[in-house]
Every structure is written in structure tokens, then in C-alpha cells.
Amino acid sequence: MKQNKTGNSLQQKLQQFSTIEEALVYFEIGFDRSFIEQYRDQLFKRFNGNLIVSGADDWFSGRRALKNAYCKIQRGRLDKKTRSACRGCTSCERR
């Protein structure tokens, strides 16, 4: 029962955000404004998809869903033929 209450409070908090930047600040994830401006829609869609798939029910799982979305888009921009590290991705743990 307690887990359901936590999940509801996370959903309520996420519904209060009007921009993806607010979610990034709430989850304490650093970000590049120019990247957000360019990939805002893609990031928002991937974040919502990650929330649904993971069944995020607390702050940590919500943060993980947003970090994964941010990193996935960042890594998708890298050259596929080189093994370059993620650059500009302040939340990437794959360095």
C-alpha cells in the first residue's frame, strides 16, 4: 500500500512540471541548455517511455529513467565507427 502512495506522489510531481528542464533540476541532473533546445521533444518522449517501461514509483527510479533518456540521446549522436566517450553528457556513467 505504501509503495502505491509513493508512486502516486511521483506521478503528481511529474505532472506539475511544465518543461523538461524542471524535471532535470528536480532530479538533480546537470544539462546543456543548447542540447535541450535541440532535442527537447525526443528527450521528453524517451523519458515518458522509460517511466512507463520501468514503472517508476519513487524519486530514484524517476531519476534513473530521465538519466537513461538523456544518455541514450547523447550516445546516439556519437560516431558509430569510433569508440569515443560521451561528451557533454553530464549524467553519463559510461565514461
N, C-alpha and C positions, 0 to 999 in steps of 0.2 A: 504494500500500500504506500509506504514511504517513497519508494522508487517512482511510482506514478506521479506523486506530488512534485518531486524534483523535475521530472520530465515536463510536466505542465508549466512549471515556473521557467524553465529554459525556453520552451516554446513561446511563452508570453513575453519574455525578454527579447527574443529574436524578432517578434512581431512589432516591437516598439521601434526598431531600427528603421530609419528611412534611407540610409545609404550603407554600402558595404564598408566604408571607412569606419563607421560607428561600430560595426561588428569587429573589425580588426583592432580597434582601440579597446573594446570591451574584453576581447580575448588576449590582449597584450601581445599582439603580433606586429612587429615593425613592417613598414611597407614603403614602397616607392610610389609617390603620387602620379608620376607620369605613366608608370606601369598600370596603375589602377584606372586611370583615364582611358587608356588604350584597350584594356581587357576587362572592363567592368562587367559587361553582360556575361561574358564567358565565365568569369570568376563566380558571379552570383549563381549562375546555373549549376556549375560544378559543385559549389558549396551546398546548395539545396539538395542536389543529388546525393552527395556524401552524407548529409544529415538523414535522408530517408533510408539509404542503404545501411548505415551504421546504427540507426535507431538511437541517435544521440539523446541522452537523458540527463546529462549533467554538464557543468562548465568544461570539464576536461575533455569529454568526448566531443563537445561542440567545437572546442579549440582545435582538437585533432582533425576534425572534418574540414575546418577552414584552412589550417596549415597544409593539409594534403591537397586541397584545391589550389591554393596559391603555388605550392611547389610543382604540382603537375603541369600547370600552365607555364611556369618558368622553365622547367625541364623540356617541355615541348618546343620551346623556342631555340634550344641549343642545336648545334650542328650534329647530325646523327652519325657522321663519319669520324668524329673526334671524341675523345673521352674528356672533354673539357668540364670543369667544375661549374656548378650552378653559380652564376654571378648576379648580384643584385637581389637575390632571394634571401631576405633576412631571416626567414624562418626555416630554411632548408637544413636538414640533418644529414644530408647525403654528400657532404663536402669531403 
